[in-house]
Amino acid sequence: MAPLLPGKVADRSVTARDNRLLLEAVLWKVRTGAPWRDLPDGFGPWNRPLRRFRRWATSGVVQRLFKTTSGNPDLEVVLIDGAIASVHQKAAGAKGAPGTSAWAAPAAS
């Protein structure tokens, strides 16, 4: 993966000096479903990996990584499904006020 990522050792830039940490932060975010603000302190300030991830997404780095690794059977452990990712409480079936659901039958008048 290293050749696909910006900020290699030979580069002079300091912004991407640790790509493994960013990839680990992104995988943690996807695995837990938590907001970026809840990143553990080991990743540094929460907005730093978010800004780098957005830059990578707009510049096509994320797309290149996905295309390269999507056929790799060694990455099967990274699969995410609905049992892992959390959803908003209203989407998870939490009880709301009566008649607020779009699926609820209309009240009889």
C-alpha positions as CSV (number, residue, x, y, z in Angstrom):
1,M,0.0,0.0,0.0
2,A,2.8,2.4,0.7
3,P,3.5,3.3,-2.9
4,L,-0.2,4.4,-3.3
5,L,-0.1,6.8,-0.3
6,P,1.1,10.4,-0.3
7,G,3.8,11.4,2.1
8,K,6.4,8.7,1.6
9,V,9.7,8.7,3.5
10,A,11.4,10.4,0.5
11,D,8.9,13.2,0.5
12,R,9.8,16.4,2.2
13,S,6.3,17.0,3.6
14,V,5.6,16.5,7.3
15,T,1.8,16.4,7.0
16,A,1.7,12.7,6.0
17,R,4.6,11.3,8.0
18,D,2.6,8.5,9.5
19,N,0.1,7.0,7.1
20,R,-0.3,3.9,9.1
21,L,-1.8,5.9,12.0
22,L,-4.3,7.5,9.6
23,L,-5.3,4.2,8.1
24,E,-5.7,2.8,11.6
25,A,-7.9,5.7,12.6
26,V,-10.1,5.3,9.5
27,L,-10.5,1.5,10.2
28,W,-11.3,2.3,13.9
29,K,-13.9,4.8,12.8
30,V,-15.5,2.3,10.3
31,R,-15.3,-0.6,12.7
32,T,-16.9,1.2,15.6
33,G,-19.3,3.5,13.8
34,A,-18.4,6.2,16.3
35,P,-18.2,9.9,15.3
36,W,-14.7,11.3,14.5
37,R,-14.8,13.3,17.7
38,D,-14.7,10.0,19.7
39,L,-11.3,8.9,18.2
40,P,-9.0,7.7,21.0
41,D,-6.4,10.1,22.2
42,G,-3.6,7.9,20.6
43,F,-4.6,9.3,17.2
44,G,-4.1,12.9,18.2
45,P,-6.6,15.6,17.8
46,W,-9.8,14.2,16.2
47,N,-9.9,16.7,13.4
48,R,-6.4,16.0,12.1
49,P,-7.2,12.5,10.7
50,L,-10.6,13.7,9.5
51,R,-9.0,16.5,7.4
52,R,-6.4,14.2,6.0
53,F,-9.0,11.6,5.1
54,R,-11.1,14.2,3.4
55,R,-8.0,15.4,1.4
56,W,-7.3,11.8,0.4
57,A,-10.9,11.2,-0.6
58,T,-11.1,14.3,-2.8
59,S,-7.7,13.6,-4.4
60,G,-8.5,10.0,-5.3
61,V,-6.2,8.3,-2.9
62,V,-9.0,6.4,-1.1
63,Q,-10.4,5.3,-4.5
64,R,-7.0,3.9,-5.5
65,L,-6.6,2.1,-2.2
66,F,-10.0,0.5,-2.5
67,K,-9.4,-0.6,-6.1
68,T,-6.1,-2.1,-5.2
69,T,-7.2,-3.9,-2.1
70,S,-10.7,-5.0,-3.0
71,G,-9.5,-8.2,-4.6
72,N,-7.1,-9.1,-1.8
73,P,-8.4,-12.1,0.2
74,D,-6.1,-11.2,3.1
75,L,-8.3,-8.2,3.9
76,E,-11.5,-10.3,4.6
77,V,-11.3,-9.4,8.3
78,V,-11.9,-5.8,7.5
79,L,-15.5,-6.5,6.2
80,I,-18.1,-4.3,7.9
81,D,-21.8,-5.2,8.1
82,G,-24.9,-4.0,10.0
83,A,-24.1,-6.0,13.1
84,I,-20.9,-4.0,13.6
85,A,-21.8,-0.5,12.5
86,S,-24.0,1.4,14.9
87,V,-27.0,3.4,13.8
88,H,-29.0,6.3,15.2
89,Q,-31.3,5.3,18.0
90,K,-34.4,6.1,15.9
91,A,-33.2,3.8,13.1
92,A,-32.6,1.1,15.6
93,G,-36.2,0.8,16.7
94,A,-36.2,3.1,19.7
95,K,-39.7,4.1,20.8
96,G,-40.7,7.6,19.7
97,A,-43.7,9.8,20.1
98,P,-46.9,8.2,18.8
99,G,-47.7,9.0,15.2
100,T,-44.2,10.3,14.4
101,S,-43.1,7.3,12.2
102,A,-43.5,7.5,8.5
103,W,-44.5,3.8,8.6
104,A,-47.2,4.2,11.2
105,A,-50.8,4.0,10.2
106,P,-52.6,7.3,10.0
107,A,-54.7,8.1,13.1
108,A,-58.4,7.6,12.7
109,S,-60.4,10.9,12.8
